Amino acid sequence: MKKLSLWLRVSAVLWIIWGLVHIFAGIMTMKGILTDDISASVSGIADKVDPTTLQMDYPKAAGAIIGQHGFNLLWIGLVTFLAAFYIWKGNTHAIFLAAITGGLADLGYFLFLDLGGYVNFVPGTVMTLFSSLAIITSFYAYFKRRNT
């Protein structure tokens, strides 16, 4: 049982880091929108793209869409961050809440930004690896515990 607890703690630490990074990314993305610097927000997301190619006058609607994205990053990061403390204690609902919330968010990131070649390995791809490892370690502990 102690070994399973270790897997849950590893998962919790990964989700804490992942959550904090996404909370920060959400705040920074919304900051760009609130200061009317949509280009900065877009450059912050697509960090592998030459920022000069992203400098333009974006329509207000595009800013609203990017702002919504920032808000989603914020709440998704917050949910996974809080769930991590319950995962540490072995809470089944928290394991699945973090996996669904963070996992699906990173799936979209992977499909559209990573595979598109628009982002650097650090921090984006590393965070996708963190969420994947967090899901694997918590699911391993959950299914092992369930089968004993």
Secondary structure, 3 states (H helix, E strand, C coil): CHHHHHHHHHHHHHHHHHHHHHHHHHHHHHHHHHCCCHHHHHHHHCCCCCHHHHCCCCCHHHHHHHHHHHHHHHHHHHHHHHHHHHHHCCCHHHHHHHHHHHHHHHHHHHHHHHCCCCCCHHHHHHHHHHHHHHHHHHHHHHHHHHCC
